């Protein structure tokens, strides 16, 4: 303190403060505000990290430097759009074009305005729609760019294939928007928007669109097919006789992440949550519904009621063993698959090196029926001509081919093991099979708890999927059958790799706002969290709005899940009303929409008092019927015609007062 006093004659404390502030501002301006302006200067230098980053991210530079003229972007949540993009990129070679696949999240989409500099340029967009008309996680920034963009895309040629589901109200909303917006920005559409429907047969939709799309490309650029389809390996195999020091054992991305856990946790760095509770919710009957509790204490994971939890499952070990035995492979063999295209953004199809067993257990989807492009490439490994012809017939875009694929593969749910067993002459190399099969995806579940009540616990409510196909094979849900086996025992708590995905499915900010929740079966899951939260507020003495729940199941005595909890919430007033529809407890089936119609006066009163309506569950039937019932109530009670009632509901949606969390 004495030294500061001695220097006071030269610099007062105010002077020091001003100089410090000025210096700090200069540092901020130099390093942060001018970061974008300085970036090009650094890119010109031969600095290895930036060169690698540019190589991965710059689709335009890559196209110019390596003679590519087709770029296929994908917006993918489950991997299907990415898979379609890869197939289209491969197709380009058949027409003397050179393609590449690009993730919009990893690229500067402003570069689209310079695509006109590439001769015979073509940008293809495979865009999936997520939830209620939303972009997928990896296309969120691209969606915002399109909304805010005023760039000139004149000279860019494009086409869009959308992936959606007709059971959802906003069918293919993302594909439609991208197709329309690109045209508005000046780009040239060279083929009509394709719309795949995952509720029917999205593979058939894609194949049909693709077969018509490429002739339009040929006409546009004056090119023609080079001849027969050529199956090109995308990845080269390396078998490791000497085991590498770093071998992946099931990690999503970072090596060792499952053993050496480090926050923050997300989709690429899941948290191994101890499973503390796994109890049966059904009282009797031949079906099973699990209530699972996962401990997140100490993980720094935060969630809100209505969010989703992603679970990374493991494939059935018995099925994996059978595939290894059928193909005569030592599953402990350690290998690496490396992209033959050195400039590709994906160096490996999944974390490598790993063992064949690890790849089959953790990284590839061996349960979903393979798509036609897999069958086409596998046909080359059939020693019997009739088997090869049979497989190729299913890949053709003819009515006969589509029907054969739908009947033999889809309807009978033939997974890759079933196909190998039913066609004994088929002997593909396991490494090629692993290249062709899609990645095993995380399963998303609505969280059935509230952080206000259970801050260190995430609850899941899941029905066990298990059925026998027409071929007599027992088929099990990958995630639910895996979770069913995870039982805490004598202090042992098995772990589950998880991450939290934020949702727009949210309670009103004010507890005094009335709400109607409609959730039959496991559609009740997020509403259990909502009711817990309202119960918490109720006990704190906050003014509460009506909290109304519609729940339905088959029989009260069998599958009325959380019955005691719900009745207790009703008893203490946290749940204002509980309407139950037990469809098989009387001669005529009764569903939640029937009860909603009976209570039309109450429903209209909630809507007119700024209330919110939530729907969760089956999109194909229940959600549609509930929406139709609401529309009828609005028409009757509000004296509106159909068009005005639809507009009323759209306004509710825009204000966040009508929300749906549905699945097909």
Buried (B, 14 or more C-beta within 10 A) or exposed (E): EEEEEEEEEEEEEEEEEEEEEEEEEEEEEEEEEEEEEEEEEEBEEEEEEBEEEEBBBBBBBBBBEEEBBBBBBBBBBBBBBBBBBBBBBBBBBBBBBBBBBBBBBBBEBEBBBBBBEBEBBBBBBBBBBBBBBBBBBBBBBBBEBBEEBEBEBEBBBBBBBBBBBBBBBBBBBBBBBBBBBBBEBBBBBBBEBBBBBBBBBBBBBBBBBBEEBBEEBBEBBEBEEEEEBEBEBBBEBEEBEEEEEEBBBBBBEEBEBBEEBEEEBBBEBBBBBBBBBBEEBBEEEEEBBBBBBBBBEEBEBEBBBBBBBBBBBBBBEEBBEBBBEBBEBEBEBBBBBBBEBEBBBBBBBBBBBBBBBBBBBBBBBBBBBBBBBBBBBBBEBBEEEEBBEBBBBBBBBEEEBBEBBBEBBBEBBBBBBBBBBEBEEBBBEBBBBBBBBBBBBBBBBBBBBBBBBBEBBBBBBBBBBBEEBEEEBEBBBBBBBBBBEBEBEEEEBBBBBBBBBEBEBBBBEEBEBBBBBBBBBBBBBBBBBBBBBBBBBBEEEEEBBBBBBBBBBBBEEBBBBBBEBBEEBBEEEBBBEBBBBBBEBEEEEBBBBBBBBEBBEBBBBBBEEBBBBBBBBBBBEBBBBBBEBBBBBBBEBEEBEEEEBBEBBEEBBEEEBBBBBBBE
